[in-house]
């Protein structure tokens, strides 16, 4: 009998040969869930998801041929995260890519079997959510934020505005992912003789009231940490900081691009491409527990000179030289 590479006869029944089975497996349509904490109309978030998908295509995964993307945008709505996570479990998906802490938490609650690759999650090991950086264990791995970088935020604010006597952090009261960051900020503030306070904000109105009340004090600076709420309202936060002439620092470039004074953090476009590499490896058989959690090796400093001019601040030349990007 010919075509033995494709068909063998076992007990009178025709079955695919190992070679044919491998070919079918390679071409089987896979489903990748993407649970994004941001809004679908967010162009920066769209660009990062596009970079993730483009990297997967470069690695051999083409939409409509061997992979299907199921992208969900939670828009900082706490009700949507568990609903979308449950949907990914019921579809089911082969792997889920989560963006933001609430997305990570929702998938962690929904499944312990479907592989999950996460980004923009702070201190998952320190909070007991993952085994270790080298051996995460279970079904989740990915790319964690560098949890102590926030201490540098206080130093940078003092460097560009030495008169700052108090800093405030905008914090979602139900998001415990920033505990390590808060501790680092408090320690840095204490070392530099700067008072520390927290602006608790669940929604837009909280942000407006909190910043306006804090700005009534003198010699103040603002620290914005990464979460879905601050990202969704980043243009509002930047505008309020400028209106009240607050020196402010943010965690990612897209905050500076939205009008924020300074940003210092990971290059997220690169992180999303790296995450695509992890998804590719999982789809080809690697277990999440065998993929170590990674943290950013390089952090980028972005300075918005237009924002500096608007609040009457002159950025020291030595600080400008250190910048990876200066927005005119």
C-alpha positions as CSV (number, residue, x, y, z in Angstrom):
1,X,0.0,0.0,0.0
2,X,1.3,3.4,-0.9
3,X,1.2,6.7,1.0
4,X,2.4,4.9,4.1
5,X,3.7,8.3,5.3
6,X,0.1,9.3,5.7
7,X,-2.1,6.2,6.4
8,X,-1.4,3.0,8.3
9,X,-3.8,0.1,8.9
10,X,-4.2,-1.1,12.4
11,X,-6.6,-3.9,13.1
12,X,-8.4,-3.1,9.9
13,X,-9.0,0.6,10.7
14,X,-7.3,3.4,8.9
15,X,-5.4,5.8,11.2
16,X,-3.1,8.8,10.5
17,X,0.7,8.0,10.7
18,X,2.8,9.9,13.2
19,X,4.1,12.2,10.4
20,X,0.5,13.0,9.3
21,X,-0.6,13.5,12.9
22,X,2.3,16.0,13.5
23,X,1.3,17.9,10.4
24,X,-2.3,18.1,11.5
25,X,-1.2,19.2,15.0
26,X,0.9,22.0,13.5
27,X,-2.0,23.3,11.4
28,X,-4.7,22.9,14.2
29,X,-6.4,26.2,14.9
30,X,-5.3,27.5,18.2
31,X,-7.1,30.1,20.3
32,X,-5.3,32.8,22.2
33,X,-7.3,34.9,24.7
34,X,-6.2,38.4,25.4
35,X,-7.6,40.0,28.6
36,X,-6.8,43.7,28.6
37,X,-7.6,45.9,31.5
38,X,-7.7,49.0,29.3
39,X,-10.2,50.5,26.9
40,X,-10.6,49.4,23.3
41,X,-10.4,53.1,22.2
42,X,-6.9,53.4,23.8
43,X,-4.6,53.8,20.8
44,X,-1.4,53.1,22.9
45,X,-2.9,49.9,24.2
46,X,-4.0,48.9,20.7
47,X,-0.5,49.5,19.5
48,X,1.0,47.2,22.2
49,X,-1.5,44.4,21.4
50,X,-0.7,44.8,17.7
51,X,3.0,44.5,18.5
52,X,2.2,41.3,20.5
53,X,0.2,39.9,17.5
54,X,2.8,40.9,15.0
55,X,5.6,39.1,16.9
56,X,3.5,36.0,17.0
57,X,3.0,36.2,13.3
58,X,6.7,36.5,12.8
59,X,7.0,33.3,14.9
60,X,4.6,31.5,12.6
61,X,1.2,32.1,14.0
62,X,-1.1,33.7,11.5
63,X,-4.6,34.9,12.3
64,X,-7.2,32.8,10.4
65,X,-4.7,30.1,9.4
66,X,-3.5,28.5,12.6
67,X,-4.5,30.9,15.3
68,X,-7.5,32.9,16.4
69,X,-7.3,35.8,18.8
70,X,-10.0,36.5,21.2
71,X,-9.4,40.0,22.5
72,X,-11.4,41.5,25.4
73,X,-11.2,45.0,26.7
74,X,-12.3,45.4,30.3
75,X,-12.0,49.2,30.4
76,X,-11.2,49.2,34.1
77,X,-14.6,47.8,34.9
78,X,-14.2,45.3,37.7
79,X,-17.3,43.4,36.7
80,X,-15.9,42.6,33.3
81,X,-12.7,40.8,34.3
82,X,-14.2,37.7,35.9
83,X,-16.8,37.5,33.1
84,X,-14.2,37.5,30.4
85,X,-12.0,35.1,32.3
86,X,-14.9,32.6,32.6
87,X,-15.6,33.1,28.9
88,X,-12.0,32.1,28.0
89,X,-12.3,29.0,30.2
90,X,-15.6,27.9,28.5
91,X,-14.4,28.6,24.9
92,X,-11.8,27.1,25.7
93,X,-8.6,28.9,24.9
94,X,-5.1,27.3,24.5
95,X,-3.3,30.2,26.3
96,X,-4.4,33.5,27.7
97,X,-2.3,36.7,27.6
98,X,-3.3,39.1,30.5
99,X,-2.6,42.8,30.7
100,X,-2.9,44.5,34.1
101,X,-3.2,43.2,37.7
102,X,-7.0,42.7,37.6
103,X,-6.8,40.6,34.5
104,X,-4.1,38.5,36.1
105,X,-6.2,38.1,39.2
106,X,-9.3,37.1,37.2
107,X,-7.6,34.4,35.3
108,X,-5.9,33.1,38.4
109,X,-9.3,32.7,40.0
110,X,-10.9,31.2,36.9
111,X,-8.4,28.4,36.0
112,X,-5.4,26.5,37.2
113,X,-5.0,24.6,34.0
114,X,-5.1,26.9,31.0
115,X,-1.7,28.5,30.5
116,X,-1.5,32.2,31.3
117,X,1.3,34.7,30.3
118,X,1.0,38.0,32.1
119,X,2.5,41.5,31.8
120,X,2.2,44.6,33.9
121,X,1.9,42.8,37.2
122,X,3.8,44.0,40.2
123,X,5.5,41.7,42.8
124,X,3.6,38.4,42.1
125,X,6.2,36.4,44.1
126,X,6.3,38.7,47.1
127,X,2.6,38.6,47.3
128,X,2.5,34.8,47.2
129,X,0.8,34.5,43.9
130,X,3.6,32.8,42.1
131,X,6.2,30.2,43.4
132,X,9.4,32.0,42.5
133,X,10.9,33.9,39.6
134,X,13.0,31.0,38.4
135,X,10.3,28.3,38.9
136,X,6.8,30.0,38.9
137,X,5.0,26.7,39.2
138,X,1.4,26.2,38.2
139,X,-0.1,27.6,35.0
140,X,1.1,31.2,35.1
141,X,4.3,33.0,34.1
142,X,5.2,36.2,32.4
143,X,6.8,39.6,32.8
144,X,6.6,41.4,36.2
145,X,7.1,45.0,36.9
146,X,10.3,45.9,38.8
147,X,8.7,46.3,42.2
148,X,11.2,48.6,43.8
149,X,11.8,51.2,41.0
150,X,9.2,53.5,42.6
151,X,11.8,54.5,45.2
152,X,13.7,56.2,42.3
153,X,10.6,58.3,41.7
154,X,11.1,60.4,44.8
155,X,14.8,60.9,44.0
156,X,14.0,62.1,40.5
157,X,11.3,64.5,41.6
158,X,13.8,66.0,44.2
159,X,16.4,66.2,41.5
160,X,14.3,68.3,39.1
161,X,12.4,70.2,41.9
162,X,14.6,70.4,45.0
163,X,12.0,72.4,47.0
164,X,9.5,69.5,47.1
165,X,8.6,68.8,50.7
166,X,5.8,66.2,50.2
167,X,4.8,63.6,47.6
168,X,1.5,61.9,47.1
169,X,0.8,58.6,45.4
170,X,-2.4,58.0,43.5
171,X,-3.5,54.5,44.5
172,X,-6.5,52.3,43.9
173,X,-7.7,51.3,47.3
174,X,-8.7,47.7,46.2
175,X,-5.4,47.0,44.3
176,X,-2.8,45.5,46.6
177,X,-0.3,45.0,43.8
178,X,1.5,48.2,44.7
179,X,2.4,47.4,48.3
180,X,6.1,46.9,47.4
181,X,6.1,50.2,45.5
182,X,4.5,52.0,48.3
183,X,7.0,50.7,50.8
184,X,9.9,51.7,48.5
185,X,8.4,55.2,48.1
186,X,7.9,55.6,51.8
187,X,11.5,54.5,52.5
188,X,12.9,56.9,49.9
189,X,10.8,59.8,51.1
190,X,11.9,59.2,54.7
191,X,15.6,59.1,53.6
192,X,15.2,62.4,51.7
193,X,13.2,64.1,54.5
194,X,10.0,64.3,52.3
195,X,6.5,63.8,53.7
196,X,4.4,61.1,52.1
197,X,0.7,60.8,51.5
198,X,-1.8,58.7,49.5
199,X,-4.6,59.8,47.1
200,X,-7.1,56.9,47.0
201,X,-9.0,56.8,43.7
202,X,-11.4,54.3,42.3
203,X,-12.7,56.6,39.5
204,X,-12.4,59.9,37.7
205,X,-14.1,62.0,40.4
206,X,-11.8,60.6,43.1
207,X,-8.8,61.6,41.0
208,X,-10.1,65.1,40.5
209,X,-11.0,65.6,44.2
210,X,-7.8,64.0,45.5
211,X,-5.4,66.0,43.3
212,X,-7.1,69.3,43.9
213,X,-7.0,68.8,47.7
214,X,-3.4,67.8,47.6
215,X,-2.4,70.7,45.4
216,X,-3.7,73.1,48.0
217,X,-0.5,72.4,49.9
218,X,2.8,74.0,48.9
219,X,6.0,72.4,47.6
220,X,4.3,69.1,46.5
221,X,5.0,66.5,43.9
222,X,2.9,63.7,42.5
223,X,3.7,60.0,41.9
224,X,1.4,58.0,39.7
225,X,1.7,54.2,39.8
226,X,0.5,51.8,37.1
227,X,-3.0,50.4,37.3
228,X,-6.0,50.3,35.0
229,X,-7.6,53.3,36.7
230,X,-4.5,55.6,36.3
231,X,-4.0,54.4,32.7
232,X,-7.5,55.0,31.6
233,X,-7.5,58.5,33.1
234,X,-3.9,59.4,32.3
235,X,-4.7,62.5,30.2
236,X,-6.9,63.8,33.1
237,X,-4.1,63.2,35.7
238,X,-1.5,65.0,33.5
239,X,-3.9,67.9,32.8
240,X,-4.6,68.3,36.5
241,X,-0.9,68.2,37.4
242,X,-0.2,70.9,34.9
243,X,-3.2,73.0,36.1
244,X,-2.0,72.9,39.7
245,X,1.7,73.2,38.7
246,X,2.7,69.9,40.2
247,X,5.9,68.1,39.3
248,X,4.7,64.6,38.5
249,X,6.3,61.3,37.6
250,X,4.7,58.3,35.9
251,X,5.7,54.7,35.2
252,X,5.5,54.3,31.4
253,X,6.1,56.3,28.3
254,X,2.4,56.5,27.3
255,X,1.9,58.7,30.4
256,X,4.5,61.2,29.2
257,X,3.1,61.1,25.7
258,X,-0.3,62.0,27.2
259,X,1.1,65.1,28.7
260,X,2.9,63.9,31.9
261,X,6.1,65.5,32.9
262,X,8.3,62.5,33.4
263,X,8.1,58.7,33.0
264,X,10.5,56.1,34.1
265,X,9.8,52.4,33.5
266,X,10.1,49.5,31.2
267,X,9.8,49.7,27.4
268,X,6.3,48.0,27.2
269,X,6.5,47.5,23.4
270,X,9.5,45.3,24.0
271,X,7.9,43.5,26.9
272,X,4.8,42.6,24.8
273,X,7.0,41.2,22.1
274,X,8.8,39.1,24.7
275,X,5.5,37.9,26.0
276,X,4.6,36.8,22.5
277,X,7.7,34.6,22.6
278,X,6.5,32.9,25.7
279,X,3.0,32.3,24.2
280,X,4.8,30.8,21.1
281,X,6.8,28.4,23.3
282,X,3.7,27.3,25.2
283,X,1.8,26.7,22.0
284,X,4.7,24.5,20.9
285,X,4.6,22.4,24.1
286,X,6.6,24.2,26.8
287,X,4.9,24.3,30.2
288,X,4.4,27.7,31.9
289,X,6.2,26.4,35.0
290,X,9.3,25.9,33.0
291,X,9.4,29.5,31.8
292,X,11.0,31.9,34.4
293,X,9.3,35.1,35.3
294,X,11.3,38.0,33.9
295,X,11.7,41.6,35.1
296,X,12.8,44.5,32.9
297,X,16.6,44.7,32.3
298,X,16.5,48.3,31.1
299,X,14.3,51.2,32.2
300,X,13.6,54.2,30.0
301,X,13.4,57.8,31.1
302,X,11.1,60.1,29.0
303,X,10.8,63.8,29.6
304,X,8.0,66.0,28.3
305,X,9.5,69.6,28.0
306,X,6.1,71.0,27.0
307,X,4.7,69.9,30.4
308,X,7.8,71.3,32.1
309,X,7.3,74.7,30.5
310,X,3.6,74.7,31.4
311,X,4.4,74.4,35.1
312,X,7.3,76.8,34.9
313,X,10.0,74.1,35.6
314,X,13.5,74.1,34.1
315,X,14.8,70.6,33.8
316,X,18.5,70.4,34.7
317,X,20.7,69.8,31.7
318,X,22.4,66.8,33.4
319,X,18.9,65.2,33.7
320,X,18.1,65.8,30.1
321,X,21.3,64.1,29.0
322,X,20.2,60.9,30.8
323,X,16.9,60.8,29.1
324,X,16.1,58.1,26.5
325,X,13.6,60.4,24.9
326,X,12.7,64.1,25.2
327,X,9.2,65.2,24.0
328,X,9.4,68.8,22.8
